Amino acid sequence: MRVHAPENRQCGGLPKIGVRPVIDGRRNGVRESLEEPIMTMALSAAELITGGLRHACGLPVGCVVPDFTTGGAAEAARCSELFRKEGVGAVIDVTRCWCYAAEIIELDPWMPRAIWGFNGTKKPGAVYLAGASAAGVQMGLPVFKIYGRDVQDENDFSIPGDVREQILRFARAAIAVAAMRGSSYLSMGGVSMGIAGSMVDHDFFRAYLGMRTEYVDMSEFVRRLERGIYDAEEFEKAMEWVRANCAETADPNPAGIRRNRRQLNGDWEVSVKMALVARDLMAGNPKLAEMGHIEESEGHNALAAGFQGQ
């Protein structure tokens, strides 16, 4: 079976993880001795994330690592500006030493943040991890703390198994949070049969997830089906797949009310067309614009949708 390559159907770019190499800002040998080890640590974390995680659409999660370490407020500001330009949706600080916590902590309240403090024999990152986490609590900025169980030698640049799991656990959750922010939940149809899932909590989506809520009446499905506002070529491909892969079971209904072959074929066709229309409503479809249906081609930038509470 031919498999389509991963594709981003959402508006805008996919969120990335920013990995900040943070460092002791004191010069005259202190900072200089730490530049290379901490940058190596940051690049290793980025490689782990990019190689181990994918977005919901199947594309790999990208990382942004600045080509400089952050040791003070000015560098933190430059790093934040870089992350904004690159579409970073979450930040991981990595370090092997003490840093000026209150000067460099990420202040964006919408930005999920984590700190990996290296558990090493010399200049460990535990002090910055504790100090920045405490500063975050004081400022109302929660921090996901990453720290290895076992002490590593200062020349050991491997990522222990427990640290790998903590980094990936944070990155998975952070990417989900960033992907939801600014997208839509599309409610298709109203409340059906008293299903509580049909009742959209606008405040929850907006305040907690950062998502807008959109609505489409079922009459829009009828309109698009009747007027052929869907990709007819894609419909034929979908029907071919359905015939090859979707088996029908025996109909247990009494003979007098069973669907005949013609009716069943029609049911399959309507179901497939509704699936195509629902997808177009969520993510849009440039094919519709080519057909002259420009407004319909835009979609609702919906990351998720519910069909009458189902």
Secondary structure, DSSP 4 states (H G I P E B T S, - for coil): ---PPP---SSSPPPEEEEEEB----TTTTTTTTHHHHHHHHHHHHHHHHHH-B-TTSPBPPEE--SS-B-SHHHHHHHHHHHHHHTEEEEEEEESS---HHHHS---TTS-EEEEE--BSSS-THHHHHHHHHHHHHHT---EEEE-SS-B-TT-----HHHHHHHHHHHHHHHHHHHHTT-EEEEES---TT-GGGS--HHIIIIIT--EEEEE-HHHHHHHHHHT-S-HHHHHHHHHHHHHH-PPPP--S-GGG---HHHHHHHHHHHHHHHHHHHHHHH--HHHHHTT-HHHHH---EEEEEETT-
